[in-house]
Amino acid sequence: MIAPSILAADFSKLGELVREVTKAGADRIHVDVMDGHFVPNLSMGAVVVEGLRPVTTIPLEVHLMVEDPGRFLDGFVKAGADTLIVHLEVLPDPRPMVEHIKKALGKKVGLAFNPDMPVERIEPYLKDIDLALCMTVFPGFGGQAFIPESLERLRKLKALTAAHNPACEIEVDGGIGAKTIADCAAAGANVFVAGSAVFGAKQGPAAATKDLIALAKQ
């Protein structure tokens, strides 16, 4: 499943581009939210999700790369988000927030973790989440190179999800493109966040989306 990241899109044409990748077969749209604290960059807020909600029928997943994700949950849900992804690094115990997102807000929930966090840290929470996001670069900026050691981390994550929650999706984010997507799929990932590889592709976002879908199935 391909999740184009709009962080790499031309915002002057955002609605048009999202329609284009939706028609090309994208499974969901990935919205990167950065607060300038947890990561050294600022990006978009709930108003972007609100603007995109009428544009596409596919899910909008919000990746909260922020120090205090609880502050933003209600706003993004009201704007139309379908999935909320929060980072393990800022949650000593993510279970209360996971339960709040699922039960009080009625949305899917994902837990993300950075390349320097042991994969085993997510194990106690896998049974309660819908998605585990293994970062394959350090978050903050698009266009970074894929960290090769991520493949072994994905294999570990796949084994853990198989043991605790086989239905949990395994998502990868960072440096995902034509040269890396097949290896990530073979290592266990089934959702692929792609920014520059989609919206910066010479062949255009629609063709790039279709190419990545095909490569992920090999």
Salt bridges, closest charged atoms under 4 A:
ASP27 OD2 - ARG28 NE 2.65
ASP32 OD1 - HIS30 NE2 3.12
ASP32 OD1 - HIS63 ND1 3.32
GLU61 OE1 - ARG28 NH1 3.34
GLU61 OE2 - HIS30 ND1 2.54
ASP82 OD2 - ARG53 NH1 2.68
GLU89 OE1 - HIS87 ND1 2.87
ASP93 OD1 - ARG95 NE 2.91
GLU99 OE2 - LYS103 NZ 3.51
GLU123 OE2 - HIS164 NE2 2.80
ASP128 OD2 - LYS127 NZ 3.20
GLU152 OE1 - ARG155 NE 3.15
GLU169 OE1 - ARG28 NH1 2.95
GLU171 OE1 - ARG28 NH1 3.82
GLU171 OE2 - HIS30 ND1 3.60
ASP173 OD2 - HIS30 NE2 3.43
ASP173 OD2 - HIS63 ND1 3.52
